[in-house]
Amino acid sequence: MILYYMPGACSLSTHISLLETGEQFSLVKVDHKNNKTENGENFLAINPDGSIPTLKLASDHMITDCAGALHYLADHFWESGVSPEPETPARARMDDFLRDIEQQLHVQFEPLHQKVKDDAIRNAAIARLSAEFEKYENLFSDGRKYLLGREFSVADAYLFVAINWAGISGINIFRWPHIGDFGERMRARPSVLAALRAEGLLAD
């Protein structure tokens, strides 16, 4: 497998999850300013949509969205511990979390990623994000370590990326202590440390 990524983008969740599976993969950085890979290839010739992450499988099939890549890893490598067994209630809960993070949390960062200057738009986005983080704060208040309880899943990698974006956007995630603790717990995982270092997001 080949993961085309941008440092710190939602592809980080796929990167972390790939490391958790223990499967072999290659990592190729993409510069979205010129749509070139670090190898000088035209990324649009690889994926005309230009979307990140792009996960190229051994069959040459490409998965070109974050939730799709995480679902693929969950379907095919669940025995590595990245997902509950398919077609179980726990897997259905994980899928619900993935859907919620993608549709209710991820999308709210768009004005902040684009560095919109309009304060009203920024403040509205931060208010919506705060409501979403409050929801997860309440979830973690029961003492669970990960979204599904005691066990990691690919949904946790996706939530971690959103928490990372919050910090970059100037949102104090420790307003929500349980969420802050979850973020620190994730940062202690070897897969997360390795992914952050590989993407140049953490000093050696």
Secondary structure as GFF3:
##gff-version 3
##sequence-region A 1 204
A	DSSP	beta_strand	2	5	.	.	.	ID=ss1
A	DSSP	alpha_helix	11	21	.	.	.	ID=ss2
A	DSSP	beta_strand	26	31	.	.	.	ID=ss3
A	DSSP	beta_strand	36	37	.	.	.	ID=ss4
A	DSSP	alpha_helix	43	46	.	.	.	ID=ss5
A	DSSP	beta_strand	54	56	.	.	.	ID=ss6
A	DSSP	beta_strand	62	63	.	.	.	ID=ss7
A	DSSP	alpha_helix	66	76	.	.	.	ID=ss8
A	DSSP	three_ten_helix	78	80	.	.	.	ID=ss9
A	DSSP	alpha_helix	89	100	.	.	.	ID=ss10
A	DSSP	pi_helix	101	105	.	.	.	ID=ss11
A	DSSP	three_ten_helix	106	109	.	.	.	ID=ss12
A	DSSP	alpha_helix	110	113	.	.	.	ID=ss13
A	DSSP	alpha_helix	119	140	.	.	.	ID=ss14
A	DSSP	alpha_helix	154	168	.	.	.	ID=ss15
A	DSSP	three_ten_helix	173	175	.	.	.	ID=ss16
A	DSSP	alpha_helix	177	187	.	.	.	ID=ss17
A	DSSP	alpha_helix	190	198	.	.	.	ID=ss18
###
